[in-house]
């Protein structure tokens, strides 16, 4: 049955039941929809960045502008009307807004990518990113509604870049923010994939623990939001497993610094965030009382000279290495642990 005949059937059924003016409005509305002039559902598809229709994109940007205003001011009340009922009930929402406010202080906020998606079915979706070279990724998620819009912004905060992800869905009561996510995107100016490549280079030089400290940073930056998967992620995971096996075979901890007569013992090496970026931190045990800072620092001058032999590469291609000196294995349950922290400028 064609559209014109459908219109006539509706006209016949309504003719004797409605007042003339109301009847005319109803018939015009039905005709408008059946002829596809404005009531048809959008066709399924994925539109990225400037592929999104200009007017639609502008309306999405208006929502994010309003959202950003509330986030920067750390005022949840300003943006509650943008949020879905479920998001408003999220107990961690206020903390996320507070962190967004902190990370947005520099004002260096840049759009990375945005997507407008019309889903055909409520099944798992995998959407490829625009071409970002080695940093290309895909989004993997379960649709919440037929129409979704998501935008990702990089926020520069000191030496780190954070990714702010906003997700909107068209619900029964209109477009609403359904998810707000904030996670690390780059560390020391490098993405997870770029850190992975740097770690591989260290591995090839035999700098195993240095490679481990870098791949740990990569793993920490590998999930900028819950939907995100780097194309290179399987390689990162495989490399990490291979590296850990090699380190277990090569370095039995604690590492005794046999080059020194006092033989300090290194029992932990890890990354620590500092104002100047993420730097290696080395914990070691000294026989000198940490309260005698002069004696500990004198010994440490010798530690600096040989650390590259004990942990190859740890003092290469970076500005700082931090050390914390103890007199024995620390009791982490204690509120006060005697120690002395030293920073080496390379």
Phi, psi and omega in degrees: 000129183278172185295322182296319178294323177299318178300317182296322178298314178299318179301316182296316184291329184270344191308313186264006185247350186231155175291152186307312184293315180296323179296317181297316180298317181297314181297318179297321179295317179296317180299316181302315182288315184293331178275006173074027185274353181178352184254359182286147179286147178295146180289145178301144179170173179233127178238129185244134174051240185283003171285340180290135180306140189304309183295320179295318180297319179297321180293323177294317180296326177298319178297316180291326177298316178295319179297313182299324179299316178290323180294313182300323182273356181055047180235091181304327183298334182288339188238007181299326182292342178279344192263152175287162179300321182292319180294323179298334180272357181290120184291339181267003186297314183298323178293320178298317179297319179297316179294321176301317180301317180295314184289341183265005185297325183289339181080000180272075183246122186230134176294129176266301178209155173218151184223136168245123186232133170248116184273144176272324180221157177275065177237166182305135182247143173230117184241124179285144177283165167301168183289112175243026180063227180297338181270011178298152186212178170221155177260132182234119185200167176257120183299143177261333181210172181296319181247137180220145172228132176225139179229141182237127182240138173270133180243115179279123180223093184067224182281353181252154171243134180251152177251119175261121181246125175248133179235123177244144174231146177273101183266181180301333182252022173109182179290128180221148173289121183250346179206143178223119189230140179221117181215163180295136178248316175229150175235130183052035176081007183235141174284173179302319181292319179292324175294321177301315179296321178295318179296321177299320179296320177296319179300316181297334177274353182089011179272074192292310182291326175297318177298322180294318180298326181282319181291333174296321176296320179298317181294325178291337181253010188275352181231075180298336168208170189291342180270343195280134173220118174292143175299331183273001186303318178301324178291321178297314181295319180295317180297318180300315180297317180295320180294316180298320178296318180294320180294318178300327180282334189259323187238099173277114179277147001286150178270118180273129178276086187289344180290343181252143181296332180279347176047064173301154183241120176275125181241353177202140174227127182205175178267144177223133180283130179229165179305330181271002179125188179275126184232154175292140173240129180245122175263128174218160182256129179244153176279344178278138180298128184295344176285340177267078188298328181296317181291319180296316181292327177296316177296323183295331176301325177284326177300316180302322184292334186245358185300328179292338176278325181283314179235085184304131175091348186294334181252028180244145171056038173208164185271327187221150165227133179257147177230145169234125185257133178237169175257359178183177178297122185290147174268102188291346177281344181285143180288326180237119180245114179302128181197169175222124180261138181228136175248127176261128174264122186267000000 
